Amino acid sequence: MLLAANPVLEAAQMFWRALPKPVNIPDIRLLDAATIPRIILPHIIIAEVNRGSFDLGRFRLCGHEIARWFREMPEGMDAATFAGLADPGYVTYMRDLLAEVIQWRKPVYCKSVYTLPPLEPGETDNVITAERLVLPLADGATAVECTIIVETLTARDSRAGPLRLLPPEPGVTVKHGPFEMAA
């Protein structure tokens, strides 16, 4: 994993590193949204975390690129609604990812590749690559209570969004990559 190849994720990591860390990770109560770099804002999700089930909780903030790709703004959505919309394999992958973030208390990088069938006969499959950096936050405690998820999605053809990845559109295959600590 080389974050320098993705300027959005690299900026997110540098931003997280610069935040005050009273309990070895930043506290969301000290986060000033006005200081979030502009390059990150379109790609950001700030969500609460349910440590017991490793579910994403309520989405506090979603950037416009996330909304464009997923056709809806999940801001304010709770975990039960999110899980009801999402593909079970994606939900499991995200739970495993959050478990790693909670355990390590450090940024975690991961990548997923979505292969969509061609739009027209004779076209090649479209490949969409999603890269994520998940950054842990506390909320007045020492445990991970929230996350900043910064996600970029790139497409090989003209289907740059909107796209229903949650659940995937019919005919879509998904390969999730391993988790890497990105301290």
C-alpha positions in Angstrom: 0.0 0.0 0.0 1.4 3.3 -1.0 -0.8 6.2 0.0 1.3 8.7 -2.0 -0.4 7.1 -5.1 -3.7 8.4 -3.8 -3.5 12.1 -2.8 -6.9 12.0 -1.1 -6.0 9.2 1.2 -2.5 10.6 1.8 -4.1 14.0 2.8 -6.5 12.2 5.1 -3.7 10.4 6.8 -1.7 13.6 7.3 -4.8 15.4 8.6 -5.5 12.5 11.1 -1.8 12.6 12.3 -2.0 16.3 13.0 -5.2 16.1 15.1 -4.8 16.4 18.9 -4.6 12.9 20.5 -5.5 13.1 24.2 -6.0 9.3 24.4 -3.5 8.2 21.7 -6.2 8.7 19.1 -8.0 11.9 18.2 -11.2 12.8 20.0 -14.1 13.7 17.7 -15.2 16.4 20.2 -11.9 18.2 19.3 -12.5 17.9 15.6 -13.2 21.2 13.9 -14.9 20.4 10.6 -13.7 23.7 9.1 -10.1 22.3 9.3 -10.8 19.2 7.2 -8.8 19.7 4.0 -11.0 20.4 0.9 -9.5 17.5 -1.0 -10.9 15.1 1.6 -14.4 16.5 2.1 -16.1 15.0 -1.0 -14.8 11.5 -0.1 -15.5 11.5 3.7 -17.8 9.5 5.9 -17.8 10.2 9.6 -19.7 7.4 11.4 -20.3 6.2 14.9 -19.1 2.7 15.7 -20.9 0.0 17.7 -17.9 -1.7 19.4 -20.0 -4.7 20.5 -21.0 -5.8 17.0 -18.4 -3.9 15.0 -21.2 -2.3 13.0 -21.1 1.2 11.7 -23.6 3.3 13.7 -25.2 6.5 12.6 -23.5 8.4 9.8 -22.7 11.9 11.0 -21.3 13.3 7.7 -21.1 12.0 4.1 -19.3 13.8 1.3 -20.9 14.6 -2.0 -18.8 12.0 -4.0 -20.0 9.3 -1.6 -23.6 10.4 -2.2 -23.0 10.5 -6.0 -21.6 7.0 -6.1 -24.1 5.4 -3.8 -27.2 7.4 -5.1 -28.2 8.5 -1.7 -26.8 10.5 1.2 -26.7 8.1 4.1 -26.1 11.0 6.6 -28.2 10.3 9.7 -28.8 6.7 8.7 -28.5 4.1 11.5 -26.7 0.8 11.5 -29.8 -1.3 11.2 -31.0 0.6 8.1 -27.5 0.4 6.6 -27.2 -3.3 7.2 -30.7 -3.8 5.6 -29.6 -2.1 2.4 -26.1 -3.6 2.1 -25.0 -6.9 0.6 -24.3 -9.4 3.4 -20.7 -9.9 2.1 -20.1 -6.2 2.2 -21.5 -5.9 5.8 -19.2 -8.8 6.9 -16.2 -7.1 5.3 -16.9 -3.8 6.9 -17.4 -5.5 10.4 -14.1 -7.2 10.0 -12.5 -3.9 9.0 -14.0 -2.0 12.0 -12.8 -4.8 14.3 -9.2 -4.2 13.0 -9.5 -0.5 13.5 -10.9 -0.9 17.0 -8.2 -3.4 17.9 -5.2 -1.6 16.4 -6.5 2.0 17.2 -4.6 3.0 14.1 -5.5 3.9 10.5 -6.4 0.9 8.3 -6.2 0.8 4.5 -8.2 -1.5 2.3 -9.2 -1.9 -1.4 -12.2 -3.4 -3.1 -12.5 -4.1 -6.8 -16.0 -4.2 -8.4 -16.3 -5.7 -11.9 -19.5 -4.8 -13.7 -20.8 -6.4 -16.8 -20.5 -4.5 -20.1 -23.1 -1.9 -21.0 -23.2 -2.9 -24.7 -22.3 -6.2 -26.4 -18.7 -6.3 -27.4 -17.6 -3.9 -24.6 -15.2 -5.0 -21.9 -16.2 -5.3 -18.3 -16.0 -2.1 -16.3 -13.7 -2.2 -13.2 -14.4 0.1 -10.3 -11.7 0.4 -7.7 -12.6 1.6 -4.2 -9.7 2.5 -1.9 -10.5 3.3 1.8 -8.6 4.7 4.7 -10.4 4.2 8.0 -9.2 6.5 10.8 -10.2 5.9 14.4 -11.6 8.5 16.7 -12.6 8.5 20.4 -15.7 10.3 21.7 -14.8 11.3 25.3 -13.5 7.8 26.1 -10.3 5.9 25.4 -12.0 3.4 23.1 -12.7 3.9 19.4 -16.2 5.3 19.2 -16.2 6.9 15.7 -14.4 6.6 12.5 -13.5 8.8 9.6 -13.7 6.8 6.4 -12.2 8.3 3.4 -13.0 6.5 0.2 -12.1 7.1 -3.4 -13.8 5.3 -6.3 -12.4 5.2 -9.8 -14.0 3.6 -12.9 -12.3 2.3 -16.0 -15.1 3.5 -18.3 -17.8 6.2 -18.3 -19.8 4.7 -15.4 -18.3 6.9 -12.8 -21.5 7.0 -10.8 -24.1 6.9 -9.7 -23.7 3.2 -8.9 -25.6 1.0 -6.5 -22.9 -0.9 -4.6 -25.0 -1.4 -1.5 -26.2 -3.9 -2.5 -24.2 -4.4 -5.7 -26.1 -4.2 -9.0 -27.0 -7.5 -10.7 -24.0 -9.1 -12.4 -21.4 -7.3 -10.3 -18.5 -9.3 -8.8 -16.6 -7.9 -5.8 -13.1 -8.8 -4.5 -12.1 -7.3 -1.2 -8.4 -6.9 -0.5 -6.7 -7.5 2.8 -6.5 -4.9 5.6 -3.2 -3.0 6.0 -2.3 -0.9 9.0 -1.4 2.6 7.8 0.2 4.2 10.8 
